[in-house]
């Protein structure tokens, strides 16, 4: 009923209207109403969650940015400088005393290692919640003529700026020093299970790459599993794959199936996950090259696997010659 290009706007408008009606009927009930609505929509099978989630991420970034600008507009540079040494002391206490104590207390009974606790202790940047709450408290406290309330917001913003700059920029260095940083995602998801695919997957695995072979051919997938490869039996673009295919450490897609439609759909499906520059497709001999067609095709998928002159037929011929020798 609703055009696809209006779904996001309609959903946002519907949520705002429902929030207003609920608050009008019962004070402060709007938040509970939209929360229940979100839970209900998330469990509705036909609800377009992916598009709404992408819109939600963009909207969240926009609203937080605008809110930061509005809140920061109340803080003058002179008031930030006025906190002086006391502000730096507060920043140090938050970073090196309060945050580590809260992390270590929360981790009692957990299986976190010491280096992991230290990393969590280091990463604790303050953000929009602290800024909004401090501004609200400052307004309320000013109504009661509390002395020193004018320092509350500048102190909080100094903590926000300090934690974001120091902890945010230093997270990579600290992660490397503590040995908790996840290695670069150089793993490869290979769609297909033909002999050429399995040969290339085995070679990549021998070179130290993390390889997953995904296809719906049970015989070939079983053969790949017996050779020691990580496998996924099923359609790699299905909902089941989205929930059960472990892509941790995987950063590239090799579309090498004999089914060219599956290759194309796999590129579309994993474009958001890996990025266009990390999508590769093995070319078949019947995919002729024309300049205009190449221009359109380059916008559809990133690049040919092993180059546009290397085809499945050539690789199969090389494999057969090697086997005969």
N, C-alpha and C positions, 0 to 999 in steps of 0.2 A: 504493500500500500504506500509506503514511504519511499521516495527515490533514494538510491544508494548515496548520492552526494549530499543528501540532507539528513542522513541518519545521525551523524555526530551532533549537528546543531539541534536537531529535534530532541535527542536524548538529553543534551545539556539543558534545553529549555524546559523539558518535562521534569527534570530533577529540581530545577529552580522553582517551578510552579508548585510542585509537590511540597518542597521545603517551606515555601511561604504559606501555603494552605495549612500545613501541619502546625506551624508556629502560630498561626491565627487562631486555630482551634484550641491548642494547648501550648502554653509558653515553653520555649526551649525543647520542644519535641521534634523539631525539624531535622536535627542531626540524627536522631534515632530512626526517623522515617526513611531518610535517604540511605542510611546504613543497611536497614532491612531490605530496601529496594535493590541495593548493590548485591547483597547475598542472593536474593531471589533471581536477579538477572544472570549472575554468574553460574547458577545451577539450571538455567533454562537452556536446553540443548540447542535450540535454533537461534539463540542470541549471537550476533556477530561480535564475539569478544575481542578478536584480534584488532579490528579497526577501532573499536572503542578504546582499547588499552593504548594504542598508539596515539590516539587523540588525547587521551587522559595524560600521557606523559608530556606531550607538547603543551597542553593547557597548564599542567602543574608547573613546568619550568617558567612559563610566561607569568602566571599569577605570583609565584614566589619571587621572581625578579621584580615585578611591579611593587609587591608588598615591601620588599627590601628597600626599594627606592623611596617609597612613601615613609617608611619608618626612619630611614637614615636622614631624610630631609629635616627631621626634628633635631638632629644632632649637629652642632656647630663644631668646626675644627678647633676653635679655642677651648671648648669644653672637653674635647678629647685630650688636648695637650695639658689641660689643667689637672688631670688625675695624676700625671707625672709618675714618680717612682712607685707610688702606691698601686697604680694600675699594673705596672710590670710585676710587682710582687704578687698581686692577685692572679695574674696570668700564669706565673710560675707555680703557684699553689694549685691552680686548677689542672695544669698540665702534668705536674710531677708528683702531686700528693693526692688530690681528690680523685682524679681519674684512675690512677693505679690502684688505690685502695678500693674503689667501687668495683673494679674489674676482678681483683683477687678475691674479694668477698663474694662476688657473684659466682666465681668459678670454683668455689669449694664443693668438692664431690664430683666435679666434672673430670673428663679425661684429657683436658687441654694440657699441652706441654708448656714448659716455662717460656720458651721463645714465642709460643703462640699467645700466651698471656701478656708478654711484654709488647707484642705487636698490637694487640687489642688495646692495651693501656696507652700506646702512643697515638693511635688513631681515635681521636675524640673531638673533632671540630664541632663547635657550636654553630647554630644556624638560625633559621627563621623563627623557631619556637622560642628560643631565648630572647630574640629581639622583640617579638610580639608581646611576650609575657612581661618583659621588663618595661616596655612602653605602657602597657596597661596598668601595671603596678604603680609606675611613676605618676600617671594621671590620677589614680585613686589616692595615692599618698599625698599628693599636692593639695587635695581637697581637705586634708586634715592638718595641713601646715607642718608636716614632719620635716625637721631640719636635715639637710644633707641629701634630700631626695633627688636634687638636681644632678648628683653624681651617679645615680643608679644606671641610667641609660648609657652615658659615656663609658662607664666601667664595663658594662655588658658588651658594648660594641668593640671595645678594645680587646676583650677576651675573644670575641668572634673573629676579628681581624687577625689577631695573633695566632689562634689555633688553626685557622684556615691556611694562613701563609706558612707557618712553621711546620705544622703536622701534615698538611696537605702536600706541600712541596717536598717534604722530607720523607714521605711514606715509602717511596720507591727505594731510597737509600737505606732506610731502616729495615725494610723488608729483605733487602739483599744481605745486610749484615746479620740479621737473625736467621736467615735461611728459610724463610716462610713464603717467599714470593713464588707464585706459580710460574713455571717455565713457559716460554713462548709456545703458543699453540701451533705447533708444526705438524700436528696429526692430519690425516687425510681420510675423508669419507669417500669410498669408491662405490658408485652405483653400477651394478652389473656383476655377473659371475661367470662370464665366458672364459675360455682358456687364456686368452690374452690378458684379461683383467686379473685373473688369479696369478699369472706369472709376474705381472708388474707389481701386484700387491705383495707377493712374497719377496721380491727384490727390494721393495721399499722397506718392508719389515726387517730384512737382513741389514739394511743400512741404518737402522735405529729409529725409523719413523713409526709413529703409532697409527695403525691402519685399521679401518673398519670396512668390511665388505658387506654391502646391503643389497639384497635382491629377493625376489619371490620364487626363484627356482630352487626347490628343496634339494635336488641332487647335487647341484653345483655348490650350494651353500654348505651342504654337509661335507663335500670334498674340501672346501676352503677351511672349514672348522677342523677337519682331521689333519690339515697341514699346519695347524697352529695359528691361524689367523682369527682375529676377532670378527664375528659375523653378526648380522641381523637378518633373520628370515622373515620376509614380509615386504609389503610395499613401503619403500623408504619415504614416501610423501603422505602416508596415511596418518590418521589421528593416533593410532596405536604407536607409530614410530615417534611422533611428537612427544609422547609420554614415556616411552620405554627405551628409545635409542639414546644411549649415553654419549653425548658430544663433548664431554669435558676433555680438553686437550686437543680437540679437533678444530682445525682452522681452514681447511681447504676441501673443495669438492671436485672429484674426478668423475664426470658423467661418462661411463664407458659401456653402458648397456647396449645390447643389440636392438633394443626397442628405442628408436629415436624420439618417440613421443615421451617416454619416461625420462630420457635425458633432458629434454626441454622443460618438462614439468619439474624435474628435480632442481634445475637451475633457478626456475621461478620460485620454488618453495624455499630454497636455502639462500636466496639472494640476501634477505634481511639478516640471516644468521651469520654468514661469512663475509658478505660484501662482494660486489661485482668483480673486483680484481682478483678474487681467490676462487673463481669458478672456472673450471676447465672441462672441455668436452672433446672426446676422441672423435675425429672426423672419419666419416665413411666415404668410400670411393665414389658413391653416386651423388655426393653433395658437391655440385659443381660450383666453381668460384667465378663470380662476376663482380666487378667493382661496385656497382650499385647495390647488388644483393649483399655484398660483404659489409657495406656501410650500414645497411639496416640490421644485418645480423650482429654486427659489433655492438649495436645498441641493445640487442636482446640477450646476448651472453658475452662474457668477458673475452675469452680467447680460446684458441684451439690448443688442445693438449699436444705437446711436442711440436707445435707449429702446424700451419695449414697444409704443408706438403706431406705430412705423415698421416697415413690413413690406417684404418683397421686392416684393410686388405694387405697393405705393405707389411704391417707387423705380423700378420698371420703367415704371409709368405716367408718372411725371415725366420719365423719359428719353425715352419715345416722344413726349410732347408737345413736349419741347425739340427733338427731331429734326425733327418736323413743322413747327415754327416756323422 
